[in-house]
Amino acid sequence: MERDKGLPTKGVLRQKKTHSNTIHHRYFPNESLLYFIEHFWSVQWDLPKNETYVAETLPYPSVHIVFEKRNSIVYGVQQKKFTISLSGKGSVFGIKFKPGGFYPVYLDKIAKLTNKRIPFISLFNLKEDIKMEAKLCKTTDDKSKIELFESWIQNKSLKKESEIEDLNHMIDAIKSNNSILSVEQISKAHSIQIRTLQRLFREYIGVSPKWIIQQFRMQEIAERLEKDNSIHFADFANEFGFFDQAHFNRMFKKMIGLSPEKYLESLK
């Protein structure tokens, strides 16, 4: 099985600038873990002295485990833009779980982790957990890190649940079909009551289906702006179901932190 997944295409803001300042790798998990894990990822940077680069990404409905020496963190789904300032030389290694894929590991409502950043050893404090974390943080190459993590998590004998698979089908549909703009559409397409849908998303994913729709649409918009800065913002308002261009401008600024015009300027 081919491991390399290539560079991310959505979610990373100012992709051209980010990829010129960092080295980003993504890797598929082995087939036995594809049900739970989206991919492994690593980022390395080596910036000139006194130079800082601010990397920003829009959130995805996934739990991440990020390994850094003396600072390994489990990230619940973060509902705000993720921002980090990079300087000097460094690297980080992480695991992105599929939406709901962390539930068989955590065995509790994933909404309890939403917007939280929890030290790895607070959730995983058995001897074998601590040993794996320490060894992985001392390891320098991605391949060895992946092998260590896969061996560790396979020993936990995670159980597959049909709800996770069903929810991922819904999320894949939301991601790939820009015409899905409301929770009602998902409810009708999958013959499931809205209240039940919302409860399942909170329990297994950690966020609401409405939030996921909004995030994926904004990721699509940001990616298009990266490729074509001549697009009229009114076109986005019409296509993605905003009431008008003013509504689009407000949502864009709320989720990305800049007005559409200023964000375009930052891409130059």
C-alpha positions in Angstrom: 0.0 0.0 0.0 1.3 3.4 -1.0 1.8 5.5 2.2 2.4 9.0 0.9 -0.8 11.0 0.7 0.7 14.2 -0.7 0.1 17.8 0.4 -3.2 19.1 1.8 -5.4 20.9 -0.6 -8.0 22.4 1.7 -8.0 24.0 5.2 -4.5 25.4 5.1 -4.7 29.2 4.6 -2.2 30.9 2.3 -1.1 27.5 1.0 1.7 28.8 -1.3 3.3 30.8 1.5 2.9 28.0 4.0 4.5 25.4 1.8 7.4 27.7 1.0 8.2 28.1 4.7 7.5 24.5 5.9 8.0 20.9 4.7 4.7 19.1 5.1 4.2 15.3 4.7 1.1 13.2 5.1 0.9 9.4 5.2 -1.9 6.9 5.0 -2.2 4.4 7.9 -2.0 0.7 7.3 -5.2 -0.9 6.1 -6.2 -2.3 9.4 -6.4 1.3 10.8 -8.0 3.1 7.9 -11.4 2.9 9.7 -10.1 5.0 12.6 -7.2 7.2 11.2 -7.4 9.7 8.4 -3.6 10.1 8.1 -0.3 10.7 9.9 1.3 14.1 9.3 4.5 15.9 10.0 5.8 19.5 9.6 9.4 20.7 9.6 10.6 24.2 9.4 14.0 26.0 9.5 13.6 29.7 9.4 16.3 32.4 9.3 17.3 34.0 12.6 14.8 36.6 13.9 12.2 35.5 11.3 8.8 34.3 12.3 6.1 32.7 10.2 2.4 32.5 11.3 0.7 29.3 9.9 -3.1 29.1 10.0 -5.5 26.3 9.3 -9.3 26.0 9.3 -10.5 23.2 11.5 -11.8 19.8 10.4 -14.2 17.7 12.5 -11.4 15.4 13.7 -9.4 14.7 16.9 -5.6 15.0 16.6 -2.8 13.7 18.7 0.3 15.9 18.3 3.6 14.6 19.5 6.3 17.1 20.6 9.0 16.5 23.2 7.7 17.3 26.7 4.5 18.7 25.1 2.4 15.9 23.5 -1.3 17.0 23.2 -4.6 15.4 22.3 -6.6 18.1 20.5 -10.4 17.7 20.5 -12.2 19.3 17.5 -11.2 22.9 17.5 -14.0 25.2 16.4 -11.9 28.2 15.7 -9.1 28.8 13.2 -5.8 27.2 14.4 -2.9 29.6 14.5 0.8 28.9 15.4 3.9 31.1 15.2 6.9 29.2 13.8 10.5 30.4 14.4 14.0 28.9 14.4 14.2 25.2 13.5 11.7 22.6 14.6 9.3 19.8 13.8 6.1 18.2 14.9 4.4 14.9 14.2 0.7 14.2 14.4 -2.2 11.8 13.9 -5.4 13.0 12.4 -8.3 10.6 13.3 -11.3 10.2 11.0 -14.4 12.0 12.2 -15.7 9.7 15.0 -12.5 7.6 14.7 -11.3 8.6 18.2 -14.5 7.4 19.9 -13.4 3.8 20.1 -10.2 5.0 21.7 -11.8 7.5 24.2 -15.0 5.5 24.8 -17.0 8.6 25.8 -18.8 11.5 24.2 -16.3 13.2 21.9 -18.1 16.5 22.6 -16.4 16.4 26.0 -13.1 17.1 24.1 -14.3 19.8 21.8 -12.2 22.9 21.9 -9.9 21.3 24.5 -6.2 20.6 24.4 -5.3 17.8 26.8 -1.8 16.5 27.7 -1.3 13.0 26.2 -0.3 11.5 29.5 -3.6 12.8 31.1 -5.6 10.5 28.8 -3.0 7.8 28.3 -1.2 7.1 31.6 -0.5 3.4 31.5 3.1 2.2 31.5 3.0 1.2 27.8 1.4 4.5 26.8 4.0 6.6 28.5 6.8 4.4 27.1 5.5 4.7 23.6 5.1 8.5 23.8 8.7 9.0 25.2 10.1 6.7 22.5 8.2 8.3 19.7 9.4 11.8 20.7 13.0 10.6 20.6 12.6 9.1 17.2 13.7 11.3 14.2 12.2 9.7 11.1 8.5 9.7 10.2 8.4 6.0 9.2 9.6 4.8 12.6 7.2 7.1 14.4 4.3 5.7 12.4 5.4 2.1 13.1 5.6 2.9 16.8 2.1 4.5 16.9 0.5 1.8 14.8 1.9 -1.0 17.0 0.7 0.8 20.1 -2.8 1.6 19.0 -3.4 -1.9 17.4 -2.7 -3.4 20.8 -5.8 -1.5 22.1 -8.1 -3.7 19.9 -10.4 -0.9 18.9 -13.9 -1.9 18.0 -15.7 -0.6 14.9 -19.1 0.9 15.3 -21.7 1.2 12.5 -22.6 4.7 13.6 -19.1 6.0 12.8 -19.2 4.6 9.3 -22.7 6.1 8.7 -21.6 9.5 10.0 -18.5 9.5 7.8 -20.7 8.8 4.7 -22.7 11.9 5.6 -19.6 14.0 6.2 -18.1 12.8 2.9 -21.3 13.9 1.1 -21.2 17.3 2.8 -17.5 17.8 1.8 -18.0 16.8 -1.8 -21.4 18.3 -2.5 -21.4 22.1 -2.2 -25.2 22.2 -2.7 -25.7 20.7 0.8 -26.3 23.9 2.8 -28.6 22.8 5.6 -29.0 20.0 8.2 -32.5 19.4 6.8 -31.0 18.2 3.6 -28.9 15.7 5.4 -31.8 14.5 7.5 -34.0 13.9 4.4 -31.2 12.3 2.3 -30.4 9.7 5.1 -34.0 9.4 6.5 -32.9 10.3 10.0 -34.6 12.8 12.4 -32.8 16.0 13.0 -32.6 15.6 16.8 -31.2 12.1 16.3 -28.7 13.4 13.8 -27.5 16.1 16.1 -27.2 13.7 19.1 -25.0 11.3 17.0 -22.8 14.1 15.8 -22.2 15.4 19.3 -21.5 11.9 20.7 -19.2 10.6 18.0 -17.9 13.7 16.1 -18.0 16.4 18.8 -19.6 19.1 16.8 -23.0 19.8 15.1 -23.7 19.0 11.4 -24.4 22.7 10.8 -20.9 23.6 12.0 -19.4 21.0 9.7 -21.4 22.4 6.7 -20.1 25.9 7.4 -16.5 24.8 7.8 -16.4 22.8 4.6 -18.0 25.7 2.6 -15.5 28.2 4.0 -12.6 25.8 3.2 -13.9 25.6 -0.4 -14.1 29.3 -0.7 -10.6 29.8 0.7 -9.2 27.3 -1.7 -10.8 29.0 -4.7 -9.5 32.4 -3.6 -6.0 30.8 -3.5 -6.4 29.7 -7.1 -8.3 32.6 -8.6 -8.3 36.0 -7.0 -10.6 37.5 -9.7 -13.7 35.8 -8.3 -16.5 38.1 -7.3 -17.6 37.7 -3.7 -21.2 38.1 -4.7 -20.9 34.8 -6.6 -19.9 33.1 -3.3 -22.9 34.6 -1.5 -25.2 33.1 -4.2 -23.6 29.7 -4.5 -23.2 29.0 -0.8 -26.5 30.1 0.5 -25.6 33.3 2.3 -28.5 35.8 2.6 -26.5 38.5 0.7 -22.9 39.6 0.3 -22.9 41.4 3.6 -23.8 38.1 5.3 -21.0 36.4 3.4 -18.5 39.1 4.5 -19.5 38.8 8.1 -19.2 35.0 8.1 -15.9 35.1 6.3 -14.4 37.5 8.8 -15.7 35.5 11.7 -14.2 32.3 10.5 -11.0 33.5 8.8 -10.3 36.6 10.9 -10.0 39.1 8.0 -12.4 40.6 5.5 -12.5 38.9 2.1 -10.6 41.9 0.6 -7.9 41.9 3.3 -7.5 38.1 3.0 -7.0 38.4 -0.8 -4.4 41.0 -0.1 -2.6 38.7 2.3 -2.2 36.1 -0.5 0.1 38.3 -2.5 
